[in-house]
């Protein structure tokens, strides 16, 4: 039972990250590697604030804002400096490694003695004793649902439709007298804001900041998006954002099952193999669809 709860917790946290990757990968068609830097950015902001006694809930807002700023920087490098999308993300990801070290002060910051969004006086007073073992899961679920609902509401706005149009047909955006570059920057800002928020939640759940915790974050995000959108593609009842969240939980479950049969140091190899399998399966499905068409 504890394993299942842990899988859901981890899956939902990375689900918030996957929502950000969904914006860049599926909507903007932008291979944004900034994710590997903005995820630990949220954790670094959290470590710096929480260790100073700042309210851990304010750290969520600060982490999101920092991620937004990182996304804007990536967008400016791509749009204003005319650097290719992939290189823009790599440049920003590399720069954020140093930025994160400066913010946190060191490469490893333990948060075991600090109050977090999962363990504080307010949570202890609100959550009944019988639900106390699931307090972490409840908080993560609430944050994930809020992130998903707000993103869904935004995508239904005029700005949200423009964001979708940029990925599908950027000429249409230009014909509407809108700057497609600014729309891309906005999309990257929101995406990295969500990724950084996920990093903040992850650091408080694990009660530690580690400079390398963002390594492979983009792979996890992409795998979650591909799994969710592939498995639940024909289920029109589910929204794409819901599918992505479920895909993240499924992915973490697959990793957990694999780790039970292999040693922990094989995790990166397992992640790479799983991602490769997911990509191959998704490409095969696309070939069948095109062939039938």
SEVO-805600 format. One record per residue (C-alpha): residue number from 1; residue in three letters; y, x, z. Coordinates in steps of 0.001 Angstrom, whole numbers, always signed. Example, Ala and Ser with C-alpha at 12.3 -4.5 7.8 and 13.67 -1.06 7.14 Angstrom:
2
- 1:ALA:-4500:+12300:+7800
- 2:SER:-1060:+13670:+7140
! end
This chain:
293
- 1:UNK:+0:+0:+0
- 2:UNK:+2381:+2855:+852
- 3:UNK:+1692:+4415:-2552
- 4:UNK:+2573:+1168:-4344
- 5:UNK:+5817:+810:-2374
- 6:UNK:+6749:+4425:-3138
- 7:UNK:+6049:+3936:-6863
- 8:UNK:+8264:+846:-6972
- 9:UNK:+11041:+2605:-5036
- 10:UNK:+10990:+5653:-7301
- 11:UNK:+10588:+3491:-10386
- 12:UNK:+13639:+1376:-9550
- 13:UNK:+15801:+4401:-8736
- 14:UNK:+14913:+5984:-12058
- 15:UNK:+15334:+2516:-13545
- 16:UNK:+19076:+2769:-12847
- 17:UNK:+19010:+6112:-14662
- 18:UNK:+17049:+4492:-17499
- 19:UNK:+19748:+1814:-17871
- 20:UNK:+22211:+4610:-18587
- 21:UNK:+19839:+6266:-21052
- 22:UNK:+19313:+2853:-22687
- 23:UNK:+23043:+2713:-23482
- 24:UNK:+23102:+6131:-25141
- 25:UNK:+19655:+6098:-26777
- 26:UNK:+19260:+2487:-27875
- 27:UNK:+22816:+1184:-28172
- 28:UNK:+24924:+4206:-29158
- 29:UNK:+22108:+6174:-30847
- 30:UNK:+23522:+9239:-29079
- 31:UNK:+21113:+11970:-27834
- 32:UNK:+22982:+12633:-24587
- 33:UNK:+21577:+15550:-22588
- 34:UNK:+24427:+15238:-20081
- 35:UNK:+21948:+13144:-18090
- 36:UNK:+20223:+16281:-16764
- 37:UNK:+23553:+17310:-15247
- 38:UNK:+25053:+13971:-14216
- 39:UNK:+21953:+12956:-12217
- 40:UNK:+22274:+15893:-9769
- 41:UNK:+26067:+15428:-9942
- 42:UNK:+25672:+12134:-8090
- 43:UNK:+23411:+13853:-5570
- 44:UNK:+25890:+16723:-5097
- 45:UNK:+28758:+14290:-4496
- 46:UNK:+26563:+12482:-1971
- 47:UNK:+25634:+15696:-154
- 48:UNK:+29266:+16800:+38
- 49:UNK:+30503:+13453:+1375
- 50:UNK:+27667:+12408:+3670
- 51:UNK:+27572:+15781:+5441
- 52:UNK:+31299:+15323:+6168
- 53:UNK:+30648:+11982:+7843
- 54:UNK:+31880:+9788:+4993
- 55:UNK:+30376:+6294:+4749
- 56:UNK:+27232:+6631:+2579
- 57:UNK:+28132:+3427:+715
- 58:UNK:+31413:+4996:-395
- 59:UNK:+29325:+7857:-1780
- 60:UNK:+27825:+5360:-4259
- 61:UNK:+31278:+4567:-5654
- 62:UNK:+32300:+8227:-5709
- 63:UNK:+29075:+9234:-7482
- 64:UNK:+29529:+6546:-10132
- 65:UNK:+33139:+7643:-10693
- 66:UNK:+32070:+11295:-11015
- 67:UNK:+29426:+10307:-13568
- 68:UNK:+32010:+8332:-15527
- 69:UNK:+34224:+11427:-15628
- 70:UNK:+31301:+13562:-16845
- 71:UNK:+30560:+11028:-19589
- 72:UNK:+34203:+10992:-20648
- 73:UNK:+34160:+14793:-20919
- 74:UNK:+31052:+14663:-23132
- 75:UNK:+32709:+12006:-25275
- 76:UNK:+35917:+14001:-25629
- 77:UNK:+33987:+17118:-26651
- 78:UNK:+32162:+15100:-29313
- 79:UNK:+34998:+12885:-30551
- 80:UNK:+38121:+15002:-30144
- 81:UNK:+36642:+18488:-30587
- 82:UNK:+34332:+17328:-33415
- 83:UNK:+31247:+18893:-31802
- 84:UNK:+27863:+17390:-32730
- 85:UNK:+26475:+14815:-30302
- 86:UNK:+23452:+16875:-29193
- 87:UNK:+25536:+20014:-28629
- 88:UNK:+28166:+18047:-26703
- 89:UNK:+25540:+16951:-24193
- 90:UNK:+24089:+20457:-23902
- 91:UNK:+27541:+21950:-23258
- 92:UNK:+28332:+19401:-20560
- 93:UNK:+24888:+19674:-18983
- 94:UNK:+25294:+23462:-18726
- 95:UNK:+28784:+23167:-17251
- 96:UNK:+27673:+20599:-14671
- 97:UNK:+25119:+23026:-13221
- 98:UNK:+27984:+25185:-11909
- 99:UNK:+30136:+22177:-11025
- 100:UNK:+27310:+20738:-8909
- 101:UNK:+26908:+24038:-7051
- 102:UNK:+30629:+24127:-6274
- 103:UNK:+30635:+20508:-5068
- 104:UNK:+27563:+20810:-2844
- 105:UNK:+28413:+24328:-1691
- 106:UNK:+24832:+25544:-2038
- 107:UNK:+21720:+24886:-4123
- 108:UNK:+19969:+22963:-1349
- 109:UNK:+21526:+20568:+1171
- 110:UNK:+19243:+18699:+3613
- 111:UNK:+20427:+15244:+4724
- 112:UNK:+17786:+14505:+7352
- 113:UNK:+20244:+14195:+10229
- 114:UNK:+22822:+12167:+8279
- 115:UNK:+23300:+8423:+8023
- 116:UNK:+22357:+7046:+4601
- 117:UNK:+22449:+3673:+2863
- 118:UNK:+18841:+3236:+3985
- 119:UNK:+19182:+4262:+7593
- 120:UNK:+22313:+3271:+9524
- 121:UNK:+23436:+862:+12231
- 122:UNK:+24226:-1933:+9760
- 123:UNK:+20785:-1862:+8128
- 124:UNK:+19086:-1695:+11529
- 125:UNK:+21020:-4803:+12588
- 126:UNK:+20498:-6838:+9392
- 127:UNK:+16870:-6115:+8470
- 128:UNK:+14342:-7933:+10724
- 129:UNK:+11793:-5826:+12570
- 130:UNK:+8934:-7139:+10428
- 131:UNK:+10681:-5992:+7229
- 132:UNK:+11829:-2630:+8617
- 133:UNK:+9077:-657:+6786
- 134:UNK:+10373:-2118:+3506
- 135:UNK:+14088:-1640:+4235
- 136:UNK:+14378:+1212:+1717
- 137:UNK:+12715:-834:-1009
- 138:UNK:+14961:-3829:-296
- 139:UNK:+18160:-1754:-521
- 140:UNK:+17022:-58:-3744
- 141:UNK:+16051:-3427:-5244
- 142:UNK:+19479:-4894:-4406
- 143:UNK:+21323:-1921:-5932
- 144:UNK:+19142:-2016:-9049
- 145:UNK:+19638:-5757:-9562
- 146:UNK:+23415:-5418:-9107
- 147:UNK:+23519:-2562:-11659
- 148:UNK:+21423:-4549:-14149
- 149:UNK:+23395:-7799:-13774
- 150:UNK:+26768:-6044:-14100
- 151:UNK:+25562:-4199:-17216
- 152:UNK:+24265:-7454:-18731
- 153:UNK:+27591:-9159:-18047
- 154:UNK:+29505:-6256:-19582
- 155:UNK:+27380:-6254:-22737
- 156:UNK:+28338:-9904:-23249
- 157:UNK:+32056:-9088:-23271
- 158:UNK:+34102:-8182:-26356
- 159:UNK:+33999:-4530:-25345
- 160:UNK:+30236:-4754:-24924
- 161:UNK:+29752:-6180:-28404
- 162:UNK:+31908:-3387:-29828
- 163:UNK:+29681:-893:-28014
- 164:UNK:+26610:-2364:-29691
- 165:UNK:+28361:-2381:-33057
- 166:UNK:+29139:+1349:-32873
- 167:UNK:+25438:+2195:-32723
- 168:UNK:+24423:-310:-35414
- 169:UNK:+27358:-140:-37823
- 170:UNK:+30351:+2023:-36905
- 171:UNK:+32129:+1005:-40132
- 172:UNK:+32331:-2538:-38791
- 173:UNK:+34162:-1305:-35689
- 174:UNK:+36670:+546:-37869
- 175:UNK:+37199:-2569:-39990
- 176:UNK:+38089:-4442:-36791
- 177:UNK:+40932:-1947:-36260
- 178:UNK:+39151:-368:-33291
- 179:UNK:+38702:+3359:-32722
- 180:UNK:+34956:+3972:-32744
- 181:UNK:+35518:+7284:-30966
- 182:UNK:+37067:+5569:-27951
- 183:UNK:+34200:+3064:-27866
- 184:UNK:+31692:+5938:-27835
- 185:UNK:+33558:+7627:-24994
- 186:UNK:+33501:+4376:-23019
- 187:UNK:+29763:+3980:-23600
- 188:UNK:+29039:+7553:-22509
- 189:UNK:+31204:+7044:-19422
- 190:UNK:+29309:+3931:-18317
- 191:UNK:+25929:+5499:-19102
- 192:UNK:+26559:+8661:-17106
- 193:UNK:+28127:+6625:-14313
- 194:UNK:+24812:+4789:-13915
- 195:UNK:+22845:+8044:-14119
- 196:UNK:+25023:+9636:-11438
- 197:UNK:+24640:+6522:-9285
- 198:UNK:+20865:+6907:-9578
- 199:UNK:+21215:+10530:-8459
- 200:UNK:+23203:+9393:-5425
- 201:UNK:+20557:+6847:-4425
- 202:UNK:+17749:+9370:-5039
- 203:UNK:+19380:+12022:-2840
- 204:UNK:+19797:+9541:+15
- 205:UNK:+16239:+8272:-384
- 206:UNK:+14773:+11785:-433
- 207:UNK:+17375:+12939:+2137
- 208:UNK:+18074:+16179:+287
- 209:UNK:+20137:+17617:-2565
- 210:UNK:+18450:+20157:-4818
- 211:UNK:+20305:+21734:-7748
- 212:UNK:+17269:+21465:-10058
- 213:UNK:+16539:+17793:-9280
- 214:UNK:+18007:+16721:-12611
- 215:UNK:+15648:+18832:-14717
- 216:UNK:+13682:+16495:-16964
- 217:UNK:+15757:+13430:-16029
- 218:UNK:+16439:+12667:-19690
- 219:UNK:+12684:+12723:-20400
- 220:UNK:+12007:+10224:-17605
- 221:UNK:+14836:+8012:-18819
- 222:UNK:+13709:+8084:-22447
- 223:UNK:+10089:+7435:-21501
- 224:UNK:+11120:+4438:-19389
- 225:UNK:+13237:+3004:-22206
- 226:UNK:+10529:+3506:-24835
- 227:UNK:+7770:+2050:-22624
- 228:UNK:+9829:-979:-21649
- 229:UNK:+11189:-1782:-25086
- 230:UNK:+7810:-1201:-26778
- 231:UNK:+5549:-3174:-24422
- 232:UNK:+7879:-6136:-23964
- 233:UNK:+9408:-6152:-27448
- 234:UNK:+7904:-9537:-28374
- 235:UNK:+8725:-11129:-25024
- 236:UNK:+12133:-12631:-25843
- 237:UNK:+12313:-14147:-22367
- 238:UNK:+12886:-10684:-20873
- 239:UNK:+16196:-8985:-21477
- 240:UNK:+16176:-5399:-22705
- 241:UNK:+17584:-4158:-19405
- 242:UNK:+14785:-5890:-17486
- 243:UNK:+12201:-4340:-19814
- 244:UNK:+13694:-896:-19202
- 245:UNK:+13445:-1324:-15420
- 246:UNK:+9825:-2455:-15653
- 247:UNK:+9133:+442:-18033
- 248:UNK:+10475:+2871:-15432
- 249:UNK:+8128:+1495:-12752
- 250:UNK:+5179:+1676:-15179
- 251:UNK:+6045:+5269:-16035
- 252:UNK:+6218:+6325:-12386
- 253:UNK:+2895:+4554:-11786
- 254:UNK:+1306:+6530:-14631
- 255:UNK:+2644:+9795:-13193
- 256:UNK:+1383:+8877:-9696
- 257:UNK:-2099:+8096:-11010
- 258:UNK:-2163:+11345:-12987
- 259:UNK:-1043:+13380:-9968
- 260:UNK:-3881:+11953:-7885
- 261:UNK:-6293:+13690:-10249
- 262:UNK:-4325:+16899:-10790
- 263:UNK:-2486:+19441:-8679
- 264:UNK:+1261:+18910:-7923
- 265:UNK:+2321:+21959:-9956
- 266:UNK:+985:+20198:-13054
- 267:UNK:+3645:+17478:-12784
- 268:UNK:+5920:+18828:-15531
- 269:UNK:+2972:+19222:-17903
- 270:UNK:+1791:+15694:-17088
- 271:UNK:+5310:+14363:-17714
- 272:UNK:+5509:+16135:-21077
- 273:UNK:+2070:+14908:-22189
- 274:UNK:+2808:+11324:-21120
- 275:UNK:+6119:+11385:-22977
- 276:UNK:+4415:+12747:-26102
- 277:UNK:+1783:+10005:-25966
- 278:UNK:+4466:+7350:-25529
- 279:UNK:+6416:+8699:-28510
- 280:UNK:+3320:+8790:-30724
- 281:UNK:+2326:+5227:-29795
- 282:UNK:+5851:+3913:-30385
- 283:UNK:+6046:+5658:-33795
- 284:UNK:+2669:+4219:-34802
- 285:UNK:+3901:+729:-33946
- 286:UNK:+7007:+1259:-36066
- 287:UNK:+4865:+2377:-39014
- 288:UNK:+2732:-780:-38720
- 289:UNK:+5805:-2994:-38589
- 290:UNK:+7333:-1302:-41642
- 291:UNK:+4012:-1525:-43505
- 292:UNK:+3674:-5245:-42768
- 293:UNK:+7267:-5807:-43835
! end
